[in-house]
Amino acid sequence: MPRRFQTSVPGIFAVGDINDYPGKKKLILSGFHEAALAAFAVREYLRPGEKVHLQYTTTSPLLQRRLGVAEEKPNAESNSAAAPDDACR
């Protein structure tokens, strides 16, 4: 199964029904999974060796604020545990 979803053309990636490999299931869920793996491969292609900082909407105060779903807490601005604004870029 391909890990990177890169085509024979450097810098071009493909996911979904266009791909075929042993064990491939033609499900929308598989396409989403392939897209996530390809996105990581694209990131590595564009910025080799650079660490990827993952944040999740269920646990990241920064992402929750950006989405407008963060609960307001007293002294939230003084919370030094919150990630800086550029942490997920």
C-alpha positions as CSV (number, residue, x, y, z in Angstrom):
1,M,0.0,0.0,0.0
2,P,1.4,3.4,-0.9
3,R,2.5,5.6,2.0
4,R,3.0,8.9,0.3
5,F,0.5,8.9,-2.6
6,Q,3.1,10.6,-4.8
7,T,2.7,10.1,-8.6
8,S,5.6,9.4,-11.0
9,V,5.7,13.2,-11.4
10,P,7.7,14.8,-8.5
11,G,5.4,17.0,-6.4
12,I,2.2,15.6,-7.7
13,F,0.1,13.6,-5.3
14,A,-3.1,11.7,-5.9
15,V,-5.8,10.1,-3.7
16,G,-9.2,8.5,-4.1
17,D,-10.5,6.4,-6.9
18,I,-7.6,7.3,-9.2
19,N,-5.4,5.1,-7.0
20,D,-5.2,1.4,-7.2
21,Y,-3.2,-0.9,-4.9
22,P,-3.6,-4.3,-3.3
23,G,-6.3,-4.3,-0.7
24,K,-7.8,-0.9,-1.8
25,K,-11.4,-0.4,-0.8
26,K,-13.4,2.0,-2.9
27,L,-15.0,3.8,0.0
28,I,-15.2,7.5,0.7
29,L,-13.7,6.8,4.1
30,S,-10.6,5.3,2.4
31,G,-10.3,8.5,0.3
32,F,-10.3,10.6,3.5
33,H,-7.6,8.4,5.0
34,E,-5.5,8.6,1.8
35,A,-5.9,12.4,1.8
36,A,-4.6,12.7,5.4
37,L,-1.6,10.5,4.6
38,A,-0.9,12.5,1.3
39,A,-1.1,15.8,3.2
40,F,1.6,14.6,5.5
41,A,3.7,13.5,2.5
42,V,3.2,16.9,0.8
43,R,4.3,18.6,4.0
44,E,7.5,16.5,4.1
45,Y,8.0,17.2,0.4
46,L,7.8,20.9,0.8
47,R,9.6,21.2,4.1
48,P,11.8,18.1,4.5
49,G,12.7,17.2,8.1
50,E,10.6,19.9,9.7
51,K,8.7,18.8,12.7
52,V,4.9,18.8,12.4
53,H,3.0,20.1,15.4
54,L,-0.5,18.5,15.5
55,Q,-3.4,20.0,17.3
56,Y,-6.8,18.5,17.8
57,T,-10.1,20.5,18.1
58,T,-11.1,18.5,21.1
59,T,-8.0,19.5,23.2
60,S,-6.5,22.6,21.6
61,P,-7.6,25.9,23.3
62,L,-6.2,27.8,20.3
63,L,-8.2,25.9,17.7
64,Q,-11.3,26.0,19.9
65,R,-11.0,29.8,20.1
66,R,-10.5,30.1,16.3
67,L,-13.6,28.0,15.8
68,G,-15.6,30.0,18.3
69,V,-16.4,27.1,20.5
70,A,-14.0,27.7,23.4
71,E,-15.5,28.0,26.9
72,E,-14.7,31.3,28.5
73,K,-12.7,30.8,31.7
74,P,-11.6,33.4,34.2
75,N,-8.0,34.6,33.5
76,A,-7.9,32.6,30.3
77,E,-5.6,35.2,28.8
78,S,-3.0,34.6,31.5
79,N,-2.9,30.8,30.8
80,S,0.7,30.2,29.7
81,A,-0.2,26.6,28.6
82,A,-2.1,27.8,25.6
83,A,-0.2,27.4,22.3
84,P,1.0,30.5,20.5
85,D,-1.1,31.5,17.5
86,D,1.5,30.2,15.0
87,A,1.7,26.8,16.6
88,C,-0.5,25.1,14.1
89,R,0.8,26.7,10.9
